[in-house]
Amino acid sequence: MKIARFDHLVLTVRDVEASCRFYGEVLGMEIISFGQDRKAAKFGQQKINFQQVGQEIDPKAKRPTMGSGDFCLITSDSLIDVKKHLAEQGVKIELGPVERTGALGPMYSIYIRDPDENLVEISSYEPYVRMQGK
């Protein structure tokens, strides 16, 4: 077997509409409906499906829990622009930019939390020093 890529992941959330607003407005993802009025945030060839806590879709994780997500998203924007956008949206940066190692090597990351306290890492492979014009 050879795995090619992620297709989607599922987040268990307190309020699907609040998650849609955050992922749509703050992170710029397209909010789509599918199935029986389920919601997802689509970006590139991937999506994040939202399921309401207590109304999880079977089959599901053994213990679906709000706030247990911890994932990394790659941006095509500079992290300087990302920081500015997050500030304009009133989103607190938990950490960063800091140097990390991603699937393709060294990168810089900013960490934020979504409405359910999932840790969202926003990263760029572009050197942060170069982004600052140094």
Secondary structure as GFF3:
##gff-version 3
##sequence-region A 1 134
A	DSSP	beta_strand	8	13	.	.	.	ID=ss1
A	DSSP	alpha_helix	16	21	.	.	.	ID=ss2
A	DSSP	pi_helix	22	26	.	.	.	ID=ss3
A	DSSP	beta_strand	30	34	.	.	.	ID=ss4
A	DSSP	beta_strand	38	43	.	.	.	ID=ss5
A	DSSP	beta_strand	46	52	.	.	.	ID=ss6
A	DSSP	beta_strand	70	74	.	.	.	ID=ss7
A	DSSP	alpha_helix	79	88	.	.	.	ID=ss8
A	DSSP	beta_strand	95	102	.	.	.	ID=ss9
A	DSSP	beta_strand	105	113	.	.	.	ID=ss10
A	DSSP	beta_strand	119	124	.	.	.	ID=ss11
A	DSSP	alpha_helix	128	131	.	.	.	ID=ss12
###
